[in-house]
Amino acid sequence: MPPLSIWFVRSALIHLFLGFSVGALMLGNKGVPFEPGLWRLREAHIELLLIGWLVQLALGVSFWILPRFWESPVRGNVTGAYVSFALLNAGVWCVVLGTSLDLSSRWLLLGRLSEVGAAVAYAVHLWPRIVSREGVG
């Protein structure tokens, strides 16, 4: 498995753990109320699990498994994929912090723009690898 895939998958697992932990706290608080303000973490819980876990895991596995080139480097120019990793994680944490700490909506906007940038960077990286066997693409 390439190093970037390992980073994507390990980061996804960290987000899964954090998302489940936040969810467990909110669920426990529903049964035995101990902190009324805990529900403000709902958006962070969703962000950690949907973007931090699912999207990041999908990107890590796709980087590893999708078609490779016949010549070296087999994954082409990986700069876009590394940029995608950085932007995706920055975006997740901007949204998590912005919604959890009731920061300005600029944090949410910055996070979402970063996530869109991550998607574009990853698509630019992956586009040349997705071609038909006949080379027409």
N, C-alpha and C positions, 0 to 999 in steps of 0.2 A: 504494500500500500504506500503511495507517495506521501511525503511529509505533510503536504498541504491537506490531503484527505484526513490524515491523522489529526491535524489541528481542528479541522471542521468538525469531525466526529467527537473529539474530546470536548470541544466547546459546546457542542450540542448536548452532550451528556451533563455538563455543568449546568446548562440552562434548564435541562429536564429536572435535575435535582432541586435547583432553586425554585422553579415553577411549582413542583409538587410540594415543596416545603411551605411556600406561601399559600398554596391551596389548602394544605393541612391546617395551617394556622387559622385561615378563614373558616374552614369547616368546624374546627374545634370551637372557635369563637361563636359559631351559630348554636352549638349544643350547650356550651357553658360560657356565657358572655363574660369576657375578661377585659376586652379593649374595644369600645364602640367604634373607634376610628380605623379599625383594621380593614374595613370594607373599601377604603380608598386604595388598597393594594390590588383590587380586582383587575384593573387594566394592566397592571404590571404582571400579574399572574397570567393573563391571556397573552400578553406580548412575549413573555419568557417561553411559554409552551408553543405558541403558533409560529412565531418568527425565530426565536432563539433555538428551539428544539427542532421543529419539523423542517423548516426551510433550510436551516444550517445542515441538518443531517442529509437532506436531499442533495444539497450542493456538494457535500463531501463525498457522498457515494457516486454522484454523477461525474465528478472530477476523476475519480478512480476508474470507473467502469465504462464510460462512454468511449466511442471509437478513438483510437490513437493513430498517429501517422506512422507510415512505414519506416521513415528515416528518423534519425535523431535530430532534435529533441522530439520524443514521441508524443508529448502533450502540447507541442508548439510553444509559443510565447506565453508563459504563465503569469506575466505581470498583472493582467486583468483579473485573474483568479485571486491573486494575493490582495489586490486592491479591493476586490469584492469581499473577501474575508474581513478585512479591516473596516470597511464601510458598514457591513452588515452588523458586526459586533458593536461598533460605535453607535449605529442607529438604534439598536435594541436598548442599549444602556441610556441613550438620550431619552427615549420614550419611557423607559422604566423609571428613571430618576425624575423626569418631568411630571409624570402622572402620580408617582408616589409621594413626592415632596411638595406637590401643588406649586411647581415652578411655573413660569410664564408659558404661554402656548408656543412660544418660540422654540422651546426645547422639543416639544412634540413635532413641530414643523421641521426642525433640524434633523430629528431622528427619522422621520418619514422620508425626507429628501435623501438622507444618507442610505436608507434601505432601497430606495428607487435607484440611486447611483450604484449600489451593490448589484442589483439585478441587471442593470445595463452593462456594467463592467464584466459580469460573468457571461452574459450573452455575447458580448464582443469577443471574449476569450474562446467561448465554445463554438461559435458559428463556423469557423473553418474546419472543425473536426466533424461536423455533421454533413457528410456528402454521400451520394449514392456510390455503390460499388463501381459503377461505370465511369465515375469521375465527373458526371454531369450533376451540377448541384446548385 
